């Protein structure tokens, strides 16, 4: 029996969408994941994933989802096959996907810097409280 997946596939679940660039040769996918086989001459994979992550793409698929549990919802093959995707020319798709990737990278960098700053401020706050409680800061310096 031959099983697995190859790199270069778009994967879709009810919750997330990913583009797999590198993959183990022996990968099993659960029944809640679709492997989308894309015609690269018509559709950029990263553009498609960006579309599926956007509210318009998510809404199309999620409104047809069935199942009682949020984590166990099903999306039928016909829903995926009949989804409407705005498909600009391939070069525009690639440009849009590149721009979104750059924006995402900038946002992630800013998020990391912000988290680092918050951690430093929390450390500084703890050190200041410790210094104040142990009497290491003269009252004159505190404006008292």
PyMOL commands that set and color helices and strands:
alter all, ss='L'
color gray80, all
select helices_A, chain A and resi 45-53+55-62+70-72+77-81+90-133+139-142
alter helices_A, ss='H'
color red, helices_A
select strands_A, chain A and resi 9-12+17-20+34-36
alter strands_A, ss='S'
color yellow, strands_A
deselect
rebuild
show_as cartoon
